[in-house]
């Protein structure tokens, strides 16, 4: 019994030191997309496949168009009824490219100019933007939902989450990972009446988080570094998957030499939005925008992100309405502490 005050003090100090990393962060911490050269195609399998397609247009037959078609189909811009892909840049490809350009505010030419190719090859979330091109996201559209607007039922507003037991082999610091996830979940729970609790029971958890490579059994294969970074499924599926082959960073300031580092907390915050039922936004500043550049930290919910979540679940009665203020210290402290308790930290001490 005499050890308890000392243990509590240690936990408080550790938690507060980790909580401090979540205060008052800007939307784009490292470098915004606008600062990147328009001609650059990001490294990665897709970027390599598209290098010969600059200024390709209808009527051309160029190596790499097949990969372009697969990309457009996977994100909903080209019908899934098309199966036999060739390198022919036909009218269907032109139409799909125009739809893609319209969705993200690019010049609607149907041609693969450098700006469009850079956008396509930028690392992104693997969740589709459209469904076979049938639900166009207008240029000025804000938040969106999955088809049918699924959400967690009222009786299920305290969601448990757990990590896959297989993740321990990745070499990611487990303490930092759990604290990072607690912060990411708290960003959403502070604005809506939904709470998240860490658990060790992966099979029964509402939200199942895991790192996977390539084909991993959900028909949405990962493609290696700087491609699709992660994906998540709508309510009440609860699966949240991250590409194990990315160069994940828990702290970009410490990983200054890692030029292709992807901020893990930013991706987790985005994917939790999908777990709640949000689709992608066409607004670049939002957390739910599907693209993110390496060495970019983007964790603060915007007014658009908050409005979308609250349209699904209502307003957290304790939410003050501030978007860029520091976290509510006490609520975040207890969220982190709850995650550490579930890990059995007291037992370890």
N, C-alpha and C positions, 0 to 999 in steps of 0.2 A: 504493500500500500504506500510506503514512503517513496517509491520510485515514480508514482503517477505524476506529481507536479513537475518533476524533471522531464519526463517523457512528453507531457503536454507542452512545456515550454519549447522543447526541441521541435515538436511538430509545428507549433505556431511560427517559430522563426523560419523554418524551412518553407512553409506554405506562403508566408508573407513575402519572402524573397522571390518566390516563383511567381506569385500574383503580380508583383510589380512590373513584370514584362508585358502585362496586358493593358497598361494605362495609356490612354490618349493617343493611340496610334493613328496615323493617317491612312487614307485609303491605299495609297501607293507609297510604300516605305522606302523602297530602293530605287527603282527606275520605272516610270510609266511606259506603257506601250508606245505612246507618241514620241518618246525619246529614242526609239530604236530605228536604225536605218531601214528605209522602205524596201531596199533591194535584198535584205537578208532573208535567206531561207534557214530556218532553225535546223540544227543538226538533229539526227534521228532518222529512222527508216523512211518516214513519209517525206521529210525534207530532201533526202537523197533521191527519192523516186521522182520528185517534182522538179528537179533542177533544170531539166531540159524543156520545161513547158512555158517559159516566159513568153507572153504574147500569143500563146496558142489560141485558136478560135475555130468556129464551126467550119468544117471542110478539111481541117488538118488531120493527119494521121501521124501521131508522135508517140514515141515510147514514154510511158508514164501516165497516159490517159486512163489505162485500166485501173491503176492505183487511185487516180482521181475519182473515177466512178465508184469504186468501193468506199471511198471516204464519203462522198456525197450520199450514197445509199445508206451508210451506217448512221448518219445523222439526220436522215429523213428528207433529204432534198431530191432523191431519186427513188422511184418506186422499187419496192422489194420484189415485185413481179419480174424484174429484169434479172436474168441469171448469166447469160453468155456475154461476158465483157470482152471488148477488143480495144485497141488503141485508137479507134475512130472517134474524133470529136464531132459527134452528130448533133442534131437539133435537140434531142433530149438532154444532152450534156449542157448545151448552151442555155436551155430553159432552167436547168437545175442550178447552174452557176449564177444566172440572173436572180433566182430566188434566194440563193445564199447571199449574194451582194446586197439585195434589198433588206434582208433580215438584219444585217450588221452595218447598214448605213454606208456601204461602199458604192462607187459609181456603177450603175446598173447597165453594164455593157454586154455581159455574157462571154467576155473574153478574159483570159487569164493574165491580166496585167500584174506588175510586180506587187502592188498593194494587195490584190486579192490572193496571190500565191503566198505572201508573207502571212496573211491572216489564216489561211488554210493550214500552213505548216507550223503555226504557233501551238505549243503544248496546251492541252485543254482537257476538260471533263469528258468522259465517255458516254454520258447520257445524251440521247438524241434531242435535237432542237425541235424537230417536227415529226409528224407521223405520215410518211409517204407524201410529204409536201402538202398535206390537206389542211393543216392548221397553221397558216402563215403567221409568223410573228411580225406585225407591222413595224416599220422603222421606229416609230415613236411609242411602241408598246412598252409597258413597264413589266411588272412581275407577271409570271404565268404559272399555270398548274399542270400537273399530269392530266392525261385524258380521263374525264369523269370526275375530276376534282377529289381524289381520294384523300382521306385524312384519318388520323387516329381517333377512335370513338371517345365520347365524353367519359366513359367508364375507364378509359385507358389513358390517363393524362400524367401518370408517373411512369416513365419508360426506363427500363433497365438496359444497360449496355455492357458488353464484354468483348475481350480480345480473343482471337483464335489462339488456341494452345500452340499452334505451329509457329507463331511469330517470334518466339524466343531465339530462333536461329539467325535472325537478321542482324543482330548486334546493336540494335537501337536501345538506348538507355531506358529501362522500363519505368523508372521513377519519373524521368522527364516526360516520357510519352504519356503516362497517366495524368500528369499535371496539365500537359498541353491539351489533352482531350477534355478534361474537366473545364478548362477555360473556354474551349470551342463550344461545348454544349451550353455553358452558362450564357454565352452571348445571345443564344436564342431563348433560353428559359427566362431571361430577365425581361423580355418584351411580350411573351405569351404565357398563358396559364398551363404550361407543360413543364414538368421537371424531369431530370435525368439522374439515374442512380447507377453507379458502377457495381458490377457483380462479377464473381468468379465463375458463375455457372453459364458457360457459353451456350450450351444447348437450349436453355430456357430463356435466355436474354431476348428482349424485344429488338434490340439493335445489335447486330453481330458484325464486328469489325475485324478485317483481316488483310494481310499483305499477300498478294498472289502474283505469279508470273505466267505470261502466255495464256493458253487455254486453261481455264480453271473451273469448268463445269457450269457456267451460267450463260453460255453462248455469246459472251462479250469479252473476247480475248484481249489481253494487254499486248502492247507492241514494243516494249522496251523503252529506253530512255527518251524523254522529250517527245512523247506521242500522247496517248491518252493516259492521264495521270491517275485517275480513279473513276469510280462510278458508284452510284447507290440506287436502290430501288424504292419505289413509292410505298406509302402505307398500305397495308400493314406488313409488308415484306420484311423491312428492317435490315437488309444486308447492305454493308458499306465496305467496298473493296478498294484497295490501293495497290498500285503497281510496285512490286517489290524491287524492280530493276531501276527505279528512279534514284537519283542522287538526292535523297531526302535530307533536309536540314532542319534541326530543331532550333537553331539559332543562327541566322544569316550573318550577324555581326561577328560571330566566332568563326564561321566558315568562309572567310573572305577569299580564300584561294579557290573555292569551288565555283567555277564560272557557270556551271549548269545546275547549280543547286536549286531544288524546289522546296519552298517553304511548306512544311508538313501541316502546320497549324492553319494556314490559309486554305489548303485543299480540304482538310477535315471540316472547317467551318462551312465551306461551300457544300460538301456532300451531306452534311447534316440537314441543310436546307432541303435537299431532295428527300431525305428520310422523312421529313415533316410533310412533304407533298408539294413543294415548290418546284417549278420548272426553271428554265433558263430565262434570263433577262437580256435584252439587247442593249441595255445601258452599261457602258464600260466601267463606270465607277462602282457598280453594285457587286456585292459578294457573289450573287447568282449569275454574273456574266460568265460564260463558259470557258473563256481563255485566260491564261495567266503566263507571264514571261518568267524565265528563270531569274533568280535573285530578286523576286518581287514579293513583298509581304502585303497581304490584303485581307484583313480580318475584321474590320469594323463594319457592322451592318449599316447600310444607308437607309434613308427614309423609305425607299422603294422596297428594300428587303423586309423591313419591319412591317410595312403596309401589307405585303403579300402574306407574311406569316399570320398577322392579326386578322386578315380576311378569312383565314382558315380556322383559327382557334380563338379569336377574341383577344382582348388586351389583358396583360398581367395587371391585376389591380395595384401592384406595388411599383409599376413602371412609371418613372417620372417624366418620360418623354425626351430626355437628353440623348443625343446620338453619339457625341464625341467626348462626353465626359468620362472620367475614370470610372472603372467598375465600382459598383456598390461593394465596398471592401468586405463587409460582413457576409453577404450572400455568396460572393465568390470564395471567400475563405472557407465557408462551410461546404461548398461544392467540391473544392479541392480536398478538404479534409475527409469528406465522405468517400471520395475515390481512394484515398490512401488507406482508410479504414477497411474498405472492401479487399484491399490488397493484403491485409493482415500486417500492416506496418507496426502496430503495437506489439504483436507477437514477436516480430523480428527484433524490436528493441528490447 
